[in-house]
Structure formats: structure tokens, C-alpha cells
Amino acid sequence: MDSSSNESETTHDFPPYFKVYKDGRIERYITPERAELRLRIPTGLDPQTGVQCKDVVVSPQSGVSARIFIPKSINGPDHKLPLVVHYHGGGFCVGSPFAKAFHDFLVSLASQANVVVVSVDYRLAPEHPLPIAHQDSWTSMQWIATHSNGQGPEPWLNEYADFGRVFLAGESAGANIAHYVAVQAGTTGLAGPNIVGLIILHPYFGGKDPDKMISYMYPTSTWYNDPILYPEVDPNVSRMAGKKVLICVAEKDWLKDRGVGYSETLGKSGWKGSLGLFESEGESHGFFLFNPSSDKVGPLMKVMVDFINQE
């Protein structure tokens, strides 16, 4: 058999995310519009906002890490700020907190909302099949929780994070993960953090038809009976942590109906919290990452800031 054919033949192709070759290699697409999902930004001080960031290892065994952002307003260990735990989007297979698109968005959030942000760099599919991303994210939440008494391994979380005011947030695939972590926290009675609310941005959940890329990355899924993809079949949704949820959708987003459907699912589930739904007119999926100069980013950021800071 010609080995060169194995090197060039593809068995699966999921543009603009990745393709799989016959020999098992996985190659991610590099497109100009998605370059900012790959460009790594170093840690340090952001000169425009005064936000500082650092990277920390969450689990030496798995290699999972996180990036922590603290705003300029921090002025000593007695000054505690709300904590936002963030999970990035990217179809479960691209992106990281270190990539420019997510880094810049989180710098803005930390600065404008005056919060500490921890963004988890979970392992990506398909090399690490789903639900490993969800498991990594839940393990990371448990690691973050160890700082609740000020005795955790990371000084910034011990000194600056108010564990009485914790929010979970994510966009697209990351919104799916944020929901999963909130359900796990509520179901298991996670000790330490008081999860006040969730910010669910342009969420990905399962639709009417199976998604071929998700099926490839998540071979063990039962699909329509899978609570990770379909929260409406999860008997534990009513026990989800948090007392309020902000769901943000975009008018031209192909996933808009999933966000609206998620709001309806929570409303029918018996979960006792309050729901808010915000729509960005004329915009498409993840516009705040891919087009941060859009005049719709400001109103979206304001609704998130108000959601975090309102009592």
C-alpha cells in the first residue's frame, strides 16, 4: 500500500475547524477570520486597561491550566472582587484563554465589570473526546473552590476573589460547559463558592438533527438522550446552582434558537432562579470576539456588567 496516500487522504473534514487524515493525523484549519482564535497573547500587564494576567497549572496530571485576570482597581488583599469563572468557545476543538480573541474579551470584562476572571484551558477534542472538556472544566471548578477559605494554592485567588459572589460564564461551546458545571455544582452541593449566576453567550446545544462533527468528537453520546447536549432531558436541571441566568443571543446567529430554547427549558424545569434574555440586533455568532469594534459590543458588555454588579 502506498503510504503517501494515507498521508494525504482525509477520512473526515469539518471546515472551518479541522480535518482528519487516513493515518490518524488531525489538522486544524487556519483561516484569516479565525486567526485570533490561535494567536497566543503573553501574560503580563495590559497597558490600556491596567488589567494583569498570569497562567496557572490546575492539574499537573492532565496538563489543564487557566489564565487569571485581575483589574487595575485591586489595591490589596482586603479588597475582594466578584469572581467570574469562564469557559471559552470554539466548537470544543479550537481556542484557549491564551488566544487573542478570548484574552482581549476577558481583559475588557475584568476591567469594565471590576471582577477577577479565571478562564479554564480545558483539553480539546477530537484528540481528547468529549466529554473530557466538561470533566476538565468541572475538575477546574473544584480546584478553584479550594481557594474559598483563602488557603488554596494560587495567591491571586486567595487574596482577591470574593467567593461569596461567583459567576460562571462562557460563549458557544463554553456556554454549554458553563451550564454543565453549574448543574454539577448544584447536584453535588459544591462546598465553598456561592455561585450567584450564569452568563450564557450564544450557547451551543443539540438541535433537531445530529451534528456530524460533534458526533465524531463525542462517540459515546446517546445524542437526544444526552443531558450535555439536551438540557431538557436532564432531571437535575432544576438543581442547577445559581439564582439568576443571563442568556445572550444574536439576531443572525444560526444558534439563536438554541439559546431561546435553553431559556424555555430552564423556565419549565422547576429551577427557581430568574431568567434574562438579551438579543444583539443585526449581529451573528460570536461577533464580540471576531468583530470587537462593532457598536453592538458596548451594549452587550453593559448588560453583562450590570448583571454581575446588581445585587
Salt bridges, closest charged atoms under 4 A:
GLU9 OE1 - LYS22 NZ 3.78
ASP23 OD2 - ARG25 NE 3.05
ASP55 OD2 - ARG40 NH2 3.63
ASP55 OD1 - ARG67 NE 2.63
ASP104 OD2 - LYS100 NZ 2.70
GLU127 OE2 - ARG28 NH1 2.78
ASP136 OD1 - ARG123 NH2 2.83
GLU154 OE2 - LYS54 NZ 2.98
ASP162 OD2 - ARG165 NE 2.70
GLU171 OE1 - HIS86 NE2 2.92
ASP253 OD2 - HIS285 ND1 2.82
ASP257 OD1 - ARG258 NE 3.90
GLU279 OE2 - LYS256 NZ 3.22
ASP295 OD1 - LYS296 NZ 3.67
ASP306 OD2 - LYS302 NZ 2.72
